[in-house]
Amino acid sequence: MTHRATLAPGDATAASARFARMLPLAFITYSLAYLDRVNIGFGEAGSMSKSLKLSEAQFAFFNASFFIGYVLFQIPGARYAAQRSVKKLMFWALIFWGIIASLTAVLQDYKLLLLDRFLLGAVEGVVFPSLLVFLTHWFTKRERSRANTILILGNPLTLLLGSLVSGKLVEYFSRHPYFGMQGWQLMLLAEGLPTLGWAAIWWWLAKDRPSDAPWLGPREASTVEEVMESEQRDVRQVKDYRAAFRDRQVILLCLQFFAWSVGIYGLNMWLPVIVKQGSNMGIARVGYLNAIPYLFGAIVMLGISTASDRLLVRKTFVWPFMFLGAAAFLVSYLAGPTHFWIAFGGLILAATCMYAPYGPFWAMVPEMVSRNVIGESLALINTIGAVGGFVGTYGVGLLKNHTGGYGASFVCLGVSLVMAGLLTTVVRARPVAPGRGFEVVVREPV
């Protein structure tokens, strides 16, 4: 008879300790990375291009060049994280991206700015897949969608709080300049340098596995690790990451996340500029408006991830939001620039729908890929998503340059979400147990 480890009711205290100690570390690390990635939109809304004499096309490529670097080290970074140490990798990543993000504020030459943005992407490329690996070391299947969601809440909550803070910082420093620098420059410095201090806190508190944590008793640590090992018995083991990369389901999820990322990054990277031009408000008020979509997104993410873990349903909590988000982009397009508030309402709904299913989506992968290749598989999917991020970010800028507005961009972003929804429906699923939902099943490699 096959022995299957379980967490006893008395292990709830240990589970609370794992959530309380490890998730804040992952959340804040990812939040800092995301802030130093997307605050460039407020730099642009605060006249960055005008100060540096950049054309719209030049700024669009500069903004998108982040993703060229982002795709380079995700797979080797995640492999190192899975096989060696997330703790060491994140420490050095924090140091390097804090320096690089801060340099964006002081560089004036366009070629150096491109190199800086490229390097920022290269360093931050290891962050998200490695932190997902980190969570697979600490949380079981029934905890993973919630754990993933709390991590990924760093995305909308950073955009929410970053919108409020970045707008205020640009406004304040524009009125009270220091060192001869403009508001947008001082904002980038103020949000880039704290990462260096967080690196020391991460090194002090982070642990790679439960067995490394002195605050978790030996019995609790061994039970958690045994449960996670037993969960892998239902997953077909593969020889190496090349076999996983050829799997039909992994390929489908890569394509799905590509299309999804076109939509979400196409909106995220340009929303401050879209809101500023549509509302004709000051930069601080733009920050308040820019925060609204991410507030709704964060709230819905929590509810969806909780339901997904309770029902052990993943796919059904992903594809409907893709189609609804596409419809929301269509509303924004039909409203046009003359009905800003209706168009903005559509963007709020689109952002909410694109954030809602993140937890269930990333919980799929460890349920369909064996642990020996989980780092590389997570990184591959996120890498392909980064290519979608480049397409969405650069594409919105080009369409704005050619059409003079964002209507065509809304249509294209909506189409990308339709494709993401269709691809999600093709991923195969099978029942786990009566009344217990569905989980992804892996088919033979093609």
C-alpha positions as CSV (number, residue, x, y, z in Angstrom):
1,M,0.0,0.0,0.0
2,T,1.3,3.4,-0.9
3,H,1.9,5.7,2.1
4,R,0.6,9.2,1.6
5,A,1.7,11.9,4.1
6,T,-0.8,14.4,5.4
7,L,-0.8,17.5,7.6
8,A,-2.6,16.9,10.8
9,P,-5.0,19.5,12.3
10,G,-2.4,20.2,14.9
11,D,0.0,21.4,12.1
12,A,-2.1,24.5,11.6
13,T,0.2,26.5,13.9
14,A,3.2,25.5,11.9
15,A,1.4,26.4,8.7
16,S,0.6,29.9,10.1
17,A,4.3,30.3,11.0
18,R,5.3,29.4,7.5
19,F,2.9,31.9,6.0
20,A,3.8,34.6,8.4
21,R,7.6,34.3,8.1
22,M,8.3,33.3,4.5
23,L,5.5,35.0,2.5
24,P,6.3,38.6,3.6
25,L,9.9,38.1,2.5
26,A,8.9,36.9,-0.9
27,F,6.1,39.5,-1.2
28,I,8.3,42.5,-0.4
29,T,11.2,41.3,-2.6
30,Y,8.9,40.9,-5.6
31,S,7.1,44.2,-4.8
32,L,10.4,46.1,-4.9
33,A,11.4,44.4,-8.2
34,Y,8.0,45.3,-9.7
35,L,8.1,48.9,-8.4
36,D,11.6,49.4,-9.9
37,R,10.3,48.0,-13.2
38,V,7.0,50.0,-13.7
39,N,7.7,53.3,-12.1
40,I,9.2,54.4,-15.4
41,G,5.6,55.1,-16.5
42,F,5.4,57.8,-13.9
43,G,8.8,59.0,-15.0
44,E,7.3,59.5,-18.5
45,A,4.2,61.1,-17.1
46,G,6.5,63.5,-15.2
47,S,8.2,64.6,-18.5
48,M,11.1,62.2,-18.7
49,S,11.0,62.0,-22.5
50,K,10.8,65.8,-22.7
51,S,13.8,66.2,-20.4
52,L,15.9,63.7,-22.3
53,K,14.6,64.8,-25.7
54,L,13.3,61.4,-26.6
55,S,10.7,60.7,-29.3
56,E,7.7,58.6,-28.5
57,A,9.2,55.7,-30.5
58,Q,12.5,56.0,-28.6
59,F,10.8,56.0,-25.2
60,A,8.6,53.0,-26.2
61,F,11.7,51.0,-27.2
62,F,13.6,52.1,-24.1
63,N,10.6,51.0,-21.9
64,A,10.3,47.7,-23.7
65,S,14.0,46.9,-23.8
66,F,13.6,45.7,-20.2
67,F,12.1,42.5,-21.5
68,I,15.0,41.8,-23.9
69,G,17.2,41.4,-20.8
70,Y,14.5,39.8,-18.8
71,V,14.4,36.7,-20.9
72,L,18.1,35.9,-20.7
73,F,18.6,34.5,-17.2
74,Q,15.3,33.2,-16.1
75,I,15.9,29.6,-16.9
76,P,19.5,29.4,-15.5
77,G,18.4,31.5,-12.6
78,A,15.5,29.3,-11.7
79,R,17.6,26.2,-12.2
80,Y,20.1,27.5,-9.7
81,A,17.3,28.4,-7.3
82,A,15.7,24.9,-7.6
83,Q,18.9,23.0,-7.3
84,R,21.0,25.2,-5.0
85,S,19.8,28.3,-3.2
86,V,17.1,30.9,-3.6
87,K,18.5,32.8,-0.7
88,K,21.9,33.5,-2.3
89,L,20.5,34.3,-5.7
90,M,17.9,36.8,-4.4
91,F,20.5,38.5,-2.2
92,W,22.8,39.3,-5.1
93,A,19.8,40.2,-7.4
94,L,18.6,42.7,-4.8
95,I,22.1,44.4,-4.7
96,F,22.5,44.6,-8.5
97,W,19.0,45.7,-9.4
98,G,19.0,48.4,-6.7
99,I,22.1,49.9,-8.2
100,I,20.9,49.6,-11.8
101,A,17.4,51.0,-11.1
102,S,18.9,54.0,-9.3
103,L,21.3,54.7,-12.3
104,T,18.2,55.2,-14.5
105,A,17.7,58.5,-12.7
106,V,21.1,60.0,-13.6
107,L,22.0,58.7,-17.0
108,Q,21.4,61.1,-19.9
109,D,22.7,59.3,-23.0
110,Y,20.1,57.3,-24.8
111,K,22.4,54.3,-25.5
112,L,23.4,54.1,-21.8
113,L,19.8,54.3,-20.8
114,L,19.0,51.4,-23.1
115,L,21.9,49.4,-21.6
116,D,20.7,50.2,-18.1
117,R,17.1,49.2,-18.8
118,F,18.4,46.0,-20.5
119,L,20.5,45.1,-17.5
120,L,17.6,45.8,-15.1
121,G,15.6,43.3,-17.0
122,A,18.4,40.7,-17.0
123,V,18.8,41.0,-13.2
124,E,15.1,41.0,-12.4
125,G,14.5,38.1,-14.8
126,V,15.6,35.7,-12.1
127,V,13.3,37.1,-9.4
128,F,9.8,35.9,-10.1
129,P,10.5,32.2,-11.2
130,S,13.0,31.8,-8.4
131,L,10.4,33.1,-5.8
132,L,7.9,30.7,-7.3
133,V,10.4,27.9,-6.7
134,F,10.9,29.2,-3.2
135,L,7.2,28.8,-2.5
136,T,7.2,25.2,-3.8
137,H,9.8,24.5,-1.1
138,W,7.6,25.8,1.6
139,F,3.9,25.2,0.8
140,T,1.8,22.2,0.0
141,K,-0.6,21.7,-2.9
142,R,-3.6,22.9,-0.7
143,E,-1.7,26.0,0.3
144,R,0.0,26.9,-3.0
145,S,-2.6,28.9,-4.8
146,R,-3.0,31.2,-1.8
147,A,0.8,31.4,-1.4
148,N,1.3,32.2,-5.1
149,T,-1.4,34.8,-4.9
150,I,0.1,36.5,-1.8
151,L,3.4,36.7,-3.7
152,I,1.8,38.0,-6.9
153,L,-0.2,40.5,-4.9
154,G,3.1,42.3,-5.0
155,N,2.2,43.1,-8.6
156,P,-1.2,45.0,-8.2
157,L,-0.5,46.2,-4.7
158,T,2.8,47.7,-5.8
159,L,1.1,49.3,-8.7
160,L,-1.6,50.6,-6.3
161,L,0.7,52.0,-3.7
162,G,3.4,52.9,-6.2
163,S,0.8,54.9,-8.2
164,L,0.0,56.9,-5.1
165,V,3.5,57.4,-3.9
166,S,5.2,57.8,-7.3
167,G,2.8,60.5,-8.4
168,K,3.2,62.4,-5.1
169,L,7.0,62.0,-5.2
170,V,7.2,63.4,-8.7
171,E,4.9,66.3,-7.7
172,Y,6.8,67.1,-4.5
173,F,10.3,66.9,-6.0
174,S,9.3,69.0,-9.0
175,R,8.4,71.7,-6.5
176,H,11.4,71.0,-4.2
177,P,14.3,69.9,-6.4
178,Y,17.6,68.6,-4.9
179,F,21.0,68.3,-6.4
180,G,19.8,70.0,-9.6
181,M,17.7,66.9,-10.4
182,Q,14.1,66.9,-11.7
183,G,11.1,65.4,-10.0
184,W,11.1,62.2,-12.0
185,Q,14.8,61.6,-11.4
186,L,14.5,62.0,-7.6
187,M,11.4,59.7,-7.7
188,L,13.5,56.9,-9.4
189,L,16.3,57.3,-6.8
190,A,13.9,57.3,-3.9
191,E,12.3,54.1,-5.1
192,G,15.5,52.4,-6.2
193,L,17.9,52.8,-3.3
194,P,15.8,51.1,-0.5
195,T,16.3,47.8,-2.3
196,L,19.9,47.8,-1.1
197,G,18.8,47.9,2.5
198,W,16.2,45.1,1.9
199,A,19.0,42.8,0.7
200,A,20.5,42.7,4.2
201,I,17.1,41.9,5.7
202,W,16.5,39.1,3.2
203,W,19.9,37.5,3.9
204,W,19.2,37.6,7.6
205,L,15.7,36.1,7.5
206,A,15.3,34.0,4.4
207,K,15.7,30.2,4.6
208,D,15.8,27.9,1.6
209,R,13.7,25.0,3.1
210,P,11.7,24.1,6.2
211,S,14.6,22.0,7.5
212,D,16.8,25.1,7.5
213,A,14.4,27.1,9.7
214,P,15.3,27.1,13.5
215,W,11.8,28.4,14.4
216,L,10.1,25.3,12.8
217,G,10.4,22.1,14.9
218,P,12.0,19.0,13.3
219,R,8.7,17.1,13.2
220,E,6.8,20.0,11.5
221,A,9.6,20.5,9.0
222,S,9.9,16.8,8.1
223,T,6.1,16.5,7.8
224,V,5.8,19.4,5.4
225,E,8.7,18.1,3.2
226,E,7.2,14.6,3.3
227,V,3.8,15.9,2.2
228,M,5.4,17.8,-0.7
229,E,7.3,14.6,-1.7
230,S,4.1,12.5,-1.6
231,E,2.3,15.0,-3.8
232,Q,5.0,14.4,-6.5
233,R,4.0,10.7,-6.7
234,D,1.0,11.7,-8.8
235,V,3.2,13.6,-11.3
236,R,4.9,11.8,-14.1
237,Q,8.6,12.1,-13.6
238,V,10.7,13.2,-16.6
239,K,14.4,12.8,-17.3
240,D,15.3,16.4,-17.6
241,Y,14.0,19.9,-18.4
242,R,14.3,19.3,-22.2
243,A,11.6,16.6,-21.9
244,A,9.4,19.0,-19.9
245,F,9.9,21.7,-22.5
246,R,8.5,19.4,-25.2
247,D,5.4,18.5,-23.2
248,R,2.2,19.7,-24.9
249,Q,0.7,21.1,-21.7
250,V,3.8,23.2,-20.9
251,I,3.9,24.5,-24.5
252,L,0.2,25.5,-24.3
253,L,0.8,27.3,-21.0
254,C,3.7,29.1,-22.5
255,L,1.6,30.4,-25.4
256,Q,-1.2,31.2,-23.0
257,F,1.0,33.3,-20.8
258,F,2.5,35.0,-23.8
259,A,-0.9,36.3,-24.9
260,W,-1.9,37.1,-21.3
261,S,1.3,39.1,-20.8
262,V,0.7,41.1,-24.0
263,G,-2.5,42.4,-22.4
264,I,-1.3,43.0,-18.8
265,Y,2.0,44.7,-19.6
266,G,0.6,46.6,-22.5
267,L,-1.8,48.2,-19.9
268,N,0.5,48.4,-16.9
269,M,3.4,50.1,-18.5
270,W,1.3,52.8,-20.2
271,L,-1.7,53.3,-17.8
272,P,-0.2,56.4,-16.1
273,V,0.3,58.1,-19.5
274,I,-3.1,57.0,-20.8
275,V,-4.8,58.3,-17.6
276,K,-2.9,61.6,-17.7
277,Q,-3.7,62.3,-21.4
278,G,-7.3,61.2,-21.0
279,S,-8.1,63.1,-17.8
280,N,-5.9,66.2,-18.2
281,M,-5.2,66.0,-14.4
282,G,-2.1,66.7,-12.5
283,I,0.4,64.0,-11.8
284,A,-0.6,63.4,-8.2
285,R,-4.3,62.9,-9.1
286,V,-3.2,60.6,-12.0
287,G,-1.6,58.5,-9.3
288,Y,-4.8,58.2,-7.4
289,L,-6.8,57.1,-10.5
290,N,-4.0,54.8,-11.6
291,A,-4.3,53.0,-8.3
292,I,-8.0,52.0,-8.6
293,P,-7.6,49.1,-11.1
294,Y,-5.0,47.5,-8.9
295,L,-7.1,47.8,-5.8
296,F,-9.9,45.9,-7.4
297,G,-7.4,43.4,-8.9
298,A,-5.9,42.6,-5.5
299,I,-9.2,42.1,-3.8
300,V,-10.5,39.7,-6.5
301,M,-7.2,37.8,-6.6
302,L,-7.5,36.9,-2.9
303,G,-11.0,35.6,-3.3
304,I,-10.2,33.5,-6.4
305,S,-7.1,31.9,-5.0
306,T,-8.9,30.9,-1.8
307,A,-11.7,29.3,-3.8
308,S,-9.2,27.6,-6.1
309,D,-7.4,26.0,-3.1
310,R,-10.6,24.9,-1.4
311,L,-12.0,23.3,-4.5
312,L,-8.7,22.2,-6.1
313,V,-9.9,23.8,-9.3
314,R,-7.4,25.7,-11.4
315,K,-8.3,26.0,-15.1
316,T,-11.9,27.0,-14.5
317,F,-10.7,30.0,-12.5
318,V,-8.5,31.2,-15.3
319,W,-10.1,31.2,-18.8
320,P,-13.4,33.1,-18.0
321,F,-11.5,36.1,-16.8
322,M,-9.5,36.3,-20.0
323,F,-12.7,36.6,-22.1
324,L,-14.3,39.1,-19.6
325,G,-11.1,41.2,-19.7
326,A,-11.2,41.2,-23.5
327,A,-14.8,42.5,-23.4
328,A,-13.7,45.2,-21.0
329,F,-11.0,46.4,-23.5
330,L,-13.7,46.5,-26.1
331,V,-15.8,48.8,-23.9
332,S,-12.8,51.2,-23.5
333,Y,-12.4,51.2,-27.3
334,L,-16.0,51.9,-28.0
335,A,-16.1,54.7,-25.4
336,G,-13.2,56.4,-27.0
337,P,-11.3,59.5,-25.8
338,T,-14.5,61.6,-25.6
339,H,-16.0,59.4,-22.8
340,F,-13.0,59.1,-20.5
341,W,-14.8,57.8,-17.4
342,I,-16.5,55.0,-19.3
343,A,-13.3,54.1,-21.0
344,F,-11.5,54.2,-17.6
345,G,-14.2,51.9,-16.1
346,G,-13.4,49.4,-18.9
347,L,-9.7,49.6,-18.0
348,I,-10.5,49.0,-14.3
349,L,-12.5,45.8,-15.3
350,A,-9.8,44.7,-17.7
351,A,-7.0,45.0,-15.1
352,T,-9.1,43.2,-12.5
353,C,-9.7,40.3,-14.8
354,M,-6.1,40.0,-15.8
355,Y,-4.9,39.9,-12.2
356,A,-7.7,37.6,-10.7
357,P,-6.5,34.2,-12.0
358,Y,-2.7,34.5,-11.3
359,G,-2.8,32.3,-8.2
360,P,-4.6,29.3,-9.8
361,F,-2.5,29.7,-13.0
362,W,0.8,29.4,-11.2
363,A,-0.5,26.6,-9.0
364,M,-1.0,24.5,-12.2
365,V,2.6,24.1,-13.0
366,P,3.9,22.2,-9.9
367,E,0.9,19.9,-10.3
368,M,1.9,18.9,-13.8
369,V,5.7,19.0,-13.8
370,S,8.1,16.9,-11.7
371,R,10.1,18.6,-9.1
372,N,13.5,18.0,-10.7
373,V,12.5,20.3,-13.6
374,I,10.0,22.7,-11.8
375,G,12.4,25.6,-11.8
376,E,13.2,25.5,-15.5
377,S,9.5,24.9,-16.4
378,L,8.3,27.9,-14.3
379,A,11.1,30.0,-15.8
380,L,10.3,28.9,-19.4
381,I,6.6,29.9,-19.0
382,N,7.6,33.3,-17.4
383,T,10.2,33.8,-20.1
384,I,7.7,33.4,-22.9
385,G,5.4,35.7,-21.0
386,A,8.3,38.3,-20.9
387,V,8.4,38.2,-24.7
388,G,4.7,39.0,-24.6
389,G,5.4,41.8,-22.2
390,F,7.9,43.3,-24.7
391,V,5.3,43.0,-27.5
392,G,2.6,44.6,-25.4
393,T,4.8,47.4,-24.1
394,Y,6.4,48.3,-27.4
395,G,3.3,47.6,-29.4
396,V,1.1,50.1,-27.4
397,G,3.8,52.8,-27.9
398,L,4.0,52.1,-31.6
399,L,0.3,52.1,-32.1
400,K,-0.1,55.3,-30.2
401,N,2.7,56.9,-32.4
402,H,1.0,55.8,-35.6
403,T,-2.7,56.4,-34.8
404,G,-2.4,59.3,-32.3
405,G,-4.6,57.5,-29.7
406,Y,-4.9,54.3,-27.7
407,G,-8.1,52.9,-29.3
408,A,-6.2,50.5,-31.6
409,S,-4.1,49.4,-28.6
410,F,-7.2,48.5,-26.7
411,V,-8.5,46.3,-29.5
412,C,-5.1,44.5,-29.8
413,L,-4.9,43.9,-26.1
414,G,-8.4,42.6,-26.1
415,V,-7.6,40.1,-28.9
416,S,-4.6,38.9,-27.0
417,L,-6.8,38.1,-24.0
418,V,-9.2,36.2,-26.3
419,M,-6.3,34.1,-27.5
420,A,-5.2,33.5,-23.8
421,G,-8.7,32.3,-22.9
422,L,-8.9,29.9,-25.9
423,L,-5.5,28.4,-25.1
424,T,-6.4,27.9,-21.5
425,T,-9.5,25.9,-22.5
426,V,-7.3,23.5,-24.5
427,V,-5.2,22.5,-21.4
428,R,-6.3,19.0,-20.4
429,A,-7.7,18.3,-16.9
430,R,-9.0,15.3,-15.1
431,P,-11.0,14.9,-11.8
432,V,-9.1,14.6,-8.6
433,A,-11.8,12.9,-6.6
434,P,-15.6,13.3,-6.5
435,G,-16.5,16.7,-5.3
436,R,-12.9,17.8,-5.0
437,G,-12.4,19.6,-8.3
438,F,-9.9,19.2,-11.1
439,E,-6.2,19.2,-11.5
440,V,-4.0,19.4,-14.6
441,V,-2.8,16.1,-16.1
442,V,0.3,15.8,-18.2
443,R,0.1,14.0,-21.5
444,E,3.0,12.2,-23.2
445,P,5.6,14.6,-24.8
446,V,5.0,15.3,-28.5
